[in-house]
Amino acid sequence: MRSRETAALAAAGVAFFASGVAALVYQVTWQRILALHTGIGIYSIAVIVASFMLGLGLGSHAGGALSLRLGRRGALAAFALVEVGIATWGALSCTLYYDWLYGAAIEWYTPLWRAALLHLASLAPPTLLMGMSLPLLVRGMVLDAETASRRIGLLYAVNVLGAATGAALTPWVLLRFLGFEGATLVAAAANGLAALTVPVLIRLAAPRSQAPAAATVTTPVVAAAGPAGAPFRLWLALYAASGGCALSLEIVWFRLMDVAVRSTPFTFGSLLCFYLLGCGLGTLAGSAVVARVRRPLRAFLLAQCLLLLYSGAVVVAASLAPDGAPGLRWLTDYWAGPTAFGLGAAFDWDTFFRLYVALPAVLFGPPTLLMGFSFPVLQRAVQDDPATSGRKVGMLQAANILGCTLGSLLVGLVLFDAFGSSGTLRLLVGAGLAFAAVGVATSGWRSPFPALAAALLATAWALPGQDALWQRLHGRGAASLVDEDATGVAALVPEGPERWGVVVSGRRHSWIPFGGIHTRLGALPALVHPAPREVAIIGLGSGDTAWASGLRRETERVDVFEISGPQPRLLERLAGVTAHQPQFEPLRALLADPRIRVRVADGRNALLTGERRYDVIQADALTPDMAFSGNLYSREFFELVRSRLKPGGMMCTWLPTLRVYRTFRSVFPHVVRIDGLGAVVGSDQPIPLDHEAWIARARTDEVRAYLGPALAESLVPFLSKASAPVKPPAREHALNEDLFPRDEFATP
C-alpha cells in the first residue's frame, strides 16, 4: 500500500508541476496582452495583477468549499476537470483577449474603473479554476493528519518549482520562438498533461478506509500545538499579513534589481524564476523537517521576523559598504559605466552570474527560502482532519492571496509615490514588529521576539534615504539627480562638466545638451512635412526630440507622452541647476514653450483611446532590447499610428533592425529613408522627394534662430541624401507583431 501511495504522490507531483508551469506562462502572456488594452502604466498593470490575484483567491476559497463535499477520488476527478477547463481557456485566450476584446471592443476599456471591471470579468473564469486546483488536489492526496503538512508542502513545492520553470521558459524559449499564441498553446498542453495524470492517480489512490495508519509512517512525528492553541482565524490573519509583506517585498526587490542590472525583456522572467526557486526550495526544506516542529506558531513568526530583518539589513550593509568592498567593486563599476549588459541579445557567463545569480541570491535568497519554509509549518499547525484539509488550504490560500493583492496595490499605487522604495522598505521592516508582538504575546518576554523587535527597529532606522539608495545604484555620487514615483526610477547623471545622461530604470536613453540623434529625429520630419501644425511624440527622454519638432512657426501643438513620471520633474531640476549655462538654454525653452504639453501616459494607449489626429507622429528612439519595446515596433502599432494621422500625415521612427524596416514598409506604402540617421518617414500618401524645399526650410531664419545656425546646417546632409526606396521588402520575411515581438525577444 505504501508503494502505491508513493507512486500516487509522484504522479500528483508531475501533474502539479505541469500546472505550475502553465500558470506562470499564462500570467506573463495575459498580463502583456491585457496591458495593450489599458497601457503599461502603473495603474493599468496594478489593476491587471489585482484582477488576476483576486480570481485566484476566490478560486481557492471556492475549491476549499467544494472539497468538503468530495471524497479522495471525487476531488481528483474535479482537479482533472479544472485542468481541462484551464487548458480550454488557455488555448482560446489569445483569440478572446486580443482578437475580440482588443481588436473589436477596445472602446469598452475607458474609463479605468470600467477597464478594471472588464479585466476582472475576463480573468475570472481561468483564475477561479487555477485557485481551485490546490485545495482539490490536497483533498485527494492527504491521508491523515500526521502526514498532512508534509504532503501538502511537497505538492505546493513542486507547483512553485513548476512556476519557476515557467517563468524562465516564457521569455527564453516560448515567446522567443513561438510568440504569445504558441506560448499559451504550450501552457494548455501542460494543463492537459496534468489532467491526463489523474486517471493514474485515481487508480493508485487507496480508499479512505485503506489509508495507511499513522504507525506506518517512518518520519518521526511530534505533537504540534493544535488549532486550539492558535485559533484558525489567527492563522488566517497571519497568513494574509505574510502574503502582503511577501508581495510588497517582491515589488521592492524587483524595482531595485531593475535598476541594478539595467533590465531587458529577459530580466523579469529570470528574476521571477530565482524568486520562485527560493520559495520552492524553502518549501521542500520545510516539508522535510516539519514533522519535528513542536511549536509551529513560534516557528512561523520567527521566519517572518527574520526574513523582514534580513531584507532591510542587506540594503543597509550595501549602502554603508565602501565602493571598493569585496564583492561590491565590480558592481559599482558596472553601475557607473555607460554600457548595459544586454541579457538575451548578448551573453557572458561571468556577468550573468554576478548580476542574475549572485546579486539576487544576496538580496532576496534567504528571505524567499524563509517564505517557502513558512508554508508547511503553517499546515503543520492547522491540519487535523483529512476531510477538511482541502477546505483549510483553500481558506488559507485565499487569505494569503488577499494579502498579496492588497499589498501589491498599496505599494504600487500609494507607497512608492508617498515614500519611494527606501521608505516602503522601511515600512515593511517596521511591519515585522507586528509579528514580533504576536510572538511576545504567545511565547513571552524571554523568547527571541523582544530582541528581534529591537533589531527590526534599528534596521528600519538605519535604512538609507531615497537619494543615498539610488545614488549607490547609479554609481555616480552626490552629483546625480534622481527621482522616483510609482511609474519608475529616473536619473540625470553627469558625464563631464557640460553633459548629462538621461537614465531610466538604469538604462541610458539620451543626453543633454541637445543636438544628437534624438534632436535630428525630431527636426527632420518637421522639415519634410509641408505644414506640421499638430505633432505627437512618444517618449520625452531628455526632451530634445520634442523641442526640435517645434522648430516650425506653423507648429501649434506638440503632445508628448512619457511613461516615466519622474522625467519631467528631473528636467525642471536640471534647468534650475544649469540656469547660468547657455548651452542648456534649449532645455529651458522646451520647458517654457506653451505649445509643448507633456502627459505621463503610455503613448500607444493614448493614441488608441484618443480622438485627435496629427500631422506628424514621432516614436522617440528606443532600442529593441528594452522591455515592452515590441509595442512600438509592431505591425499593429504602425497601423494604429497610420489611423491617427491626418491626410498626408507622416510618421517617423528609428530603424534599429532590418525587421523593423520591413514591418514599417508593410504598413506605410510611401516612405522616405534617412539613411545617415537610420530613420524612416512614412505616409499613406506620396511624399514628394523635394530636397531643395526641405533644405530651404532648414536654412530659414526662423529655423536657424530656433536650433542655432550650426545645428540647423547639420541637418542639410541628411535631407539631401534622403531617398525613396524603389521596391518594397520581400513579404516572406517574418515581421514584428503584437503577439510575436520578434526583435524584442531576439528571435533569430
N, C-alpha and C positions, 0 to 999 in steps of 0.2 A: 504493500500500500504506500509506503514512504517513497519508493521509487516512482510510482505513478504520480504522486503529488509533486515530487521534484521535477519530473518531466512536464507536468502541468504548469508549474511556476516558470520553467524555462520558456515554454510556449507563450505564456502570458507576457513574459519579458520581451519576446520578439514582437508580439502584437503591439505592446505599449511603446516600444522603441520606435517602431514604424509610425505609430500615431503621433509621437512627439516630433519626428522629422517633418511630417506633413503639417503639423500645426504651425511650426515656425516658417515654413515656406509660404503658407497662406498669409500669415501675419505680415511678412515683409512685402509680398506681392500685392495683397489687397490694400495695405496702407499706401503704397506707392500709387496704385490706380485711383483710389478714392481721393488722394491729395490733388489729382488733376481737377476734381470737381470743385474743391474749395481752396486750393492753393497749398503751398508748402510752408506757410507761415505758422507761427507757434500756436495760434488759436485753432486753426484748422487741424493741425496734427494732434493737438491735445484732445479735440472733440473726437477724432477718429479713434485714437488709442483708448479713450474713456469708453466709447461705444463698444469697442472690441472687448474690453475687460469686463464691462458691465454685463455683456452677454455671457461671458464665461462664468461670472459669479452667479447669475440667475440659473444658468445651466447646472452648476454644481449643487445648488440648493434643490433644484428640481430632480436631479439624478439621485440625490440622497433620499428624498421623499419617495421616489419610485422604488428604490432598493428595498424599502421596508416591506413592500408587497410581493417581493420576488424571492424565490429560493436561489441556491447557487447557480444551477443550470439556467434558470429563467433570467437571472441577472447577466449571465454570459451571453445568452441569446440576445438580450436587449443591447448589450455592448456591441455585438456584431451589427445589429440594425443601425445603431448610432453611427458606426464607422461607414456603413454603406450610405447613410444619409449625408455624411460629411463628404464622402467621395463624389457623390452625385452633384452636390452643390459646388464642390471644388472644380469639377470638370466643366461646369457651366458658368463659373464665376466670371471669367473674362467677358463672355458674351453679356452677362447680366450687368456687371459693374461698368464695363467700358462701352460696349456697343449700344446698350439700352439706356442706362442711367446717364452716362456721359455724352453719348452721341445723340440721343433723342430727347432727353429730359433734363438738360443742364439748367434750364431756366427755373427748375424747382429748387435749386440749391442756393437761392438768395431769398431772404437774409440768412445770417449764420444760424439763428435759432431753428429755422426750418431745415437747414442743412444738417444740423445736429440730429433732429428727429429722423431725417431720411437715412443718415449714416447708421443710427441705432436700428431702424427698421430693416435696412438691407443687410446688416451684420448679425442681426438677432438669430435667424434660423441656424446658420452654421456654428456660431459661437455657443448658443444654447446646447447644441449637440456635443460640442467639444467639452464643455463644462460637465456634462453628464457622464463622460467616459470613465473618469477615475472612481467616482462612487459606485458605479455599476461593476467595474472590474474588481474593486475591493470586496464588494458583497459576494462576488463569485469566487474569490480566491482565499478569503480569510476563513480559517478552520476553527480557531479557538482564540480565546483572549490572550493566552500566554505567548503565542507566536504572532499575534496580530500586528504589533508595531514593527517587527522585523519584516514581515511580508509586505506590509503597506509601504514601508521605507524602501524596500528593494524595487517595488513596482514604480514608485514615484521617482526613484533614482534613474532607472532605465528610461523613463519617459523624459526626464530632464536631459539626460545624455543624448537621447534621440533629438531633442530640441536643439542641443548644442551642435549636433551633426548637421541638422537642417540649416542652422544659422550660417555655418561655414559653406555648405554646399550651394546655398542660394546665390550668393554673388560670384563665387569662384567657378561654379560649374553650370548651374541651371540657367541663371539669367545670361551668363556669358555665351553659352552655346545654344540655348533653347528659347530664350526670351520668356516673357511673362506667361504666355499661354502654355508653352512647353513645361515651364516650372510647375504650374498648377496641375497639369495632367500627371506629372511625376508624383506630386503630392497626393492626388486622387488615387494613383496606383498604390501608394504606401498605405492609405486608408483601406483600400481593397485587400491588401496583404494582411492587415490587422484583422479584418472581418473573416478572411479565409482561415485564419488560425483558430477561430473559435470552435468549429466542429471538433478539432483535435482536443481543445481544452475541455469541451463537454464530455467527450469520451473518457478523458483521463480523470476528470474531477469526480471524486468519490461523493456519494450522497452524504448528507449531513450526519446520518446515523453511523456511517462508516469512517468518519473523520478520525484521524489518529488521536489517541488520548494524549493528555499533557505529559504523561510519564514517558512517552516515546521520544520526546524532544531531547536532543542531546545537549543543546546550548544551555548552560546554567541559567536558571531563572531565579530572580529575587523578587520579593514583594515590592510593588510600587505603591506610592501614595495614590490611592484611587480617587475617583471623581468626587467622593465625599470630602476628601481633604482639600481639593481645589475645585470649586463648582464649575460646571461646564461653561456657564456664562462668563466666568473669569477667563477661561481659556479662549473663548470666542473674542473677548476684548483684547487679550494679549496678542492673539494671532493677527487680529486686524491691525493693531498698532505695529506689530512686527512687519506686516506687509507694507504699511505706509512708509516705515523707515527704510525698508529694503528697496522699494521702487524709487524713493526720493534719493537715496544714495546712488542708485544706478544712474539716475539722470545727472547728478553732480559729477560722478566719475566719468561718464561719457563726455560731458562737456569739457572737463579737464583734459581728457585724452584726445578729444577732437582738436584742441589747440596744440597739445604737446606733440602729436605725431603728424600734424598737418594732413588732415584726413583726405581720403579718396573714396570712391564708391565702394571699395572693398573694406574700408575701415570698420564700419558699423557691424557688418556680419562677423568679421574676425574678432572684434572685441566682445560682441554678444556671445559668440562661441566660447570665449575664455570665461566670461562671467557665468554662463550656464554650466560649463565644465566644472568650475569650482563648486557650484551648488550641487551638481550631481555627485561629485566625488565626496563632498561633505555628507550628503545623504547616505551614500554607501558606507562611509566610515561610521556614521551614527547607527545605521542598521546593524552593523557588526557588533557593536558594544551595548546597544540599547537595553538588552536583557539584564545587564549588570547595573543599570542606572537605578539607584534606590530612591532618589528624590527628583523626579522629573521636573517639577516646578522650579526648584533651585537650579538645576542644570540649564533649563531653558532661559531663565532670567540671566544667569551668568553669561550665556552665549550672546544674548542681546547687548548686555553692557559691554562685553569685551569687543564685539565687532564694531560698535559705535566708537568706543575708546580708540581702537586701532585706526579707524577711518580718519579720525581727527589727528591722532598723534603722528601718522606718517606724513601728513601735509605740513604739520608743524616742523617736523625734522627736516623735510625738504626745503622749507622756507628759511630755516636757520643755518643750514649747512653752507659752507663757502663753495664758490663755483668750482674750485679745484678738488673738492672732496672725492674720494674714491667712489666710482660708480656714477658720479654726477658730472664730471668734467666733459665726457663725451656728449651728454645730453645738453648741457649749457652751450657747448659749441654748436650743436645742431640747431638749437633754438635761436641762436644769434646769427646763424648762416642764412644766406638768401635762397638756398635750394631745398625743396621738399622731397622727401622720399616718396616717389610715385608708386605706391603699392598697387600691384595689378598690372600696370604698364611696364614697370621695371621690377627687378628683384635682386636683392643682395642678402645672403643669409645672416651676415653679421648685423646689418642694420635692422633686418626683420626681427632678429632675436632681441635686440636691445629695445626696440620700440613696441613690438607686439607680443613679446613673451615676458621679458624681464620687467619692463615698466608696469604693465597691468598686474603681473604677479606680486609686485611690491605694493602697488596702490590698492588693489582690491582682492588679491588672492586669499589671505587669511579671513577677511570678512565673509566672502562668499562660501568658504568652507564651513564657517560657523552658521551661516544661514541654512545651508543644507543639513548640517548636523541637527539643527533645531527641529526639523520635521519629524523624524522618527521618535525623538524624545517627547514631542507633543503627543504622538499617537500612543506612546507608552503610558501616558497619563490618563488618556480618556477611553481607550478601547477595553471594554469589559464584557462584550457580548457579540459574537459573530453576526447575529441577526441585525444588529444596529450599527455595524461597522461602516457600511456604506453611507448611512444617514449622517453619522458623526463626521465622516470625512467630507461629505458634501457641505455640511453646515460650516465646518472649519475653513474649507477652501473658499466658500462664499464670503465669509468674514474677512479672510486674508485678501481676496481679490478686491473687496470693497475698500479695504485699507489701501491697497495698491492704487486703486483708481483715484481715491481722494488725495493720496499723497502726490501722485503724478500731476493732478490738476492744480493742487496747491502750490507745488514747486514751479510748474511751468507757467501758470497764469498769475501768480501772486508773488511768491518769494523771490524769484530771480529778478523781477522788476524792483521789488522793495529793498532787497538786501544783497543781491548778486550771489555768485557761487560761494564766496567765502562766508558771507552772513548766513546763507542757507545751511552750509555745513556746520556752522557754529550752532544754529538752532537744532539741527539733528543730533549733534553730540550732546547738547543740553537735554534733548528728549530722553536720552539714556537715564537721566535722573528719575524718570517715572518708573522704569524697570527696576532701578536700584531701590526706589521707595517700596515697591511691592516686595522686593527681596528682603528688605529690613522688616517689613510687616509680617512676613511669613517665616523668616529664618532668624530674626533677632539682630541685635546690635553687635553681637560677637561674630557674625557672619562676615564674608568678604565684602558685602554690599556697601557699608559705610566708606571703606577705603576706595571702592570703585566710584562711588559718588564724588568723592573728593578729587579723584583723578579725572573724571569727566569734566568737572567744573574747571580744573586747572587747564585741561586741554582746550576747552571752549574759549577760555580767556586768552590762551597763547596762540590761537589760530591767526594767521596773517590777515590783514585787511585786503580790500579789493585790489588796490594798486600794487601792493607788495606781491600778492599772489600772481597777478597777470604780468607784472614786470619780470618775475622769475621765469615764467613760461614763454616770454618773448625774448629773453636773453639780451635785453638792450639797456638795462639800468634805468635810473630815475628819469632820463630824458624822454622816454617813450610816453605817449599819450594813449591811455587805454580806457575803454568804456564797455559796459555790459548791460544787457537787459534780457527779457525773455526771448528775444529773437536771436541772440547770439553775442559773441565777443568780437570786438574790433579794436584795432590799434593803429596808431601812426608812429612809425619808428624812424629815428634819424639815421640817415645813410651818408652823412657828411655835413659840412656846415650849412649847405644851402639845398638839401634834398631830403625828402621824407618819403617813406614807403607806406602804402596803404595795405594793411593786413587784416583779413577776415578769417576767423577760425584757424589762425596760424598760417594761412596761405596768402602770399603776396599777390595783389591784384593790379596795382598801378602805382604811379608816383606823382609827387608834387615837388616843384612847379610843373605846370602844364607844358605840353609841347611834344609828347611822344606819340606812340601808335594810337592811343586812345583819343588824343586830340584830333589826329588826322581822320580816324574813323567817324568822328562827329562832324568834321568840317566838309569832307569830300561829298557825301550825299546831299548836303545842304547846298553845295555849289552845282551839282549835277541837276538837281530839280529846278525847274524854271521859277517856282514861287512857293517855297516851303512855309506855308503860314502856320500849320499845326504839326508839331513833332512829338513823338513819343520815344523815350529812351528807357530800355530795360536794364537797370543796373546803374547805380550812382558812382561807385568806386571813388576815385579822387575828385570826381565832378568835371573832369576835363572834357569828356565826350559831350555831356550836356551843355557845358559852356561853349564849346566850339560849334555845336549845332545851332546856336543862336546868333551866328555871325552875320546873317542877312537882315536888312531892315524890314523885309516882308514878314519875317517870323514873328507871330503874335503870341504863340503859346508853346512851351516845352514842358510836357508832363514826364516826370522821372519817377520810375517805380523801383524802389530799393527794398530788398527783403531784410536787410540788416539795420535795425533801428539805431544802433549807436553811431553809424557812419555820418549822418547829417550833423549830429552833435559834435563829433570829433572835428569835422571841418570847421565848424564855428570856433572851436577852441584853438585850432591851429591858426585861423585868421587873426585871432587875438594875440597869440604868441609871436606871430611874424608881422605884426602891424606896421613896423617901420622898415620892412624889407620889400623893395619894389618888385622883385621877381615873383612875389606872391600876390600882386595886385589882381591878376585874373581870378584867383580864388575869391578874393573879396568882391569882385564884380559879379561872380556867379551867385554868391550868397545874397547880394543886394538886388539882383535882377528880378523884377516882379513877373516877368514872363515865365521864369523857370520855377516850377512847382514840384516839390519833392513829396512823394507819398510813400510811406512804409507799407509795402504790399508785395505780393507775388505778381510780377509783371505779366506773366502769361495769364493768370487768372483775372487780373484787372482788365486785360484786353477781352477775355472771354465774356465777362459779365458786364462790361461797359458798352455804351452805345456810340461813343464818339468815334469818328473816322479821322484819319491822319494823312497828311501829305507825305511824311517820312516816318518810318518806324525803324529804330536802330536797336539791335541787341548788342550791348557792350561786350567786348571780347571776354570770353570765358573758356579756359582750357578744358578739353573733354575729359580729363582725369579728375574733375571735381564732381562731388556727389550732386545728383539731380541735373547735371549739365545736359543730359539727354532730353530734358523737357524743352530746351531751347535750340536743339539741333535736329528735331524730328520732322518728318514729313508733315505730320498733323499740326505742328506748331507753325510751320511756314504757311500752311493752308489757312490757319487762323489769322495770321498776320495779313495775308493777301485779302481776306474778307474784311479786314478793318482799315484798309487803305481807301482813300478817295480815288475817283477815276484819275488814272495817270500817276497815282501814288507809288512810292518806292520804298523798298526795304533794303537795309544794308546790314550785312553780317560778316564777321571774320570767318575765314576758312581754315580751321586748324587741321583738317584732314581732307583727303580726296573724297571720302564718303559723304562728308558734309556738303561738298560742292555738288556731288551727284544728287543728293537729296534735295538741295535747293533748286537745281535745274529741273527736277521732276515736277516742281510746283509752279515756278515762275517761267513763263515762256520767253520772256525778254530779259536779258541780263547784260551787265557791263562788268567786266573783271578789272580790278585794280591790282594787277599782279605784284607790283612793287611793295604793296601793303598786305597782300594775302587776303584781300576782301572782295566782296561782290555786291553789286547793286542790282536788284531785280524789280520787275513790274509786270502787271498783266497787260500793259500796252507798250508798244515800241518805244525805246529810249533813243532819241536821235543822238548819234555819236558826233557831237558838236564840240570838239576840243577847243576851238577858238573861243566860243561863247563861255565855256567853263573857265578857261584861263583868264578871260577878260573879267569875269566876276571875281576871281581870286585877287585880281590886281586893282579892283576898285578902291577908292579912298576909304569907303566905309569898312570893307573887309580888312584892309591894311591897318586901319586905326583900331579895329577890334582885336585882331590877332597879333598885331605887331608886324612890321614890314618883313622881317626875316622869316617868321613862321608862315606868313601868307605866301611868300615866294617859294618856300619849301614844298608847297602843295603842287606847284606847277609841273614838276616832273611826273608826279603820279597821274595828274589829269591828262597830260599829253600822251602818256603810254596806255591809258585805259582802252580796252578793246572789247568788242562784242564777239563771243565765240561763234564760229561758223556752224558747228554741228553739236547737237545735244549729246550728252554722255550715253554710253550703252545702257540699255534698260535692264539687261540681265543682272546687273550688279545689285547686291543686297543694299538696302537703304537703311538709314536710321528711322525707327518708328517708335511711337509711344510705348508699344508693347514689346519692342525689341530695340532698345537703345544701344546699338552695337558699339559705337565709339566709346560711350561712357564705360562699358564693361570690357573694353579691349577685346572685342570679338575678332578673331583672326579674319 
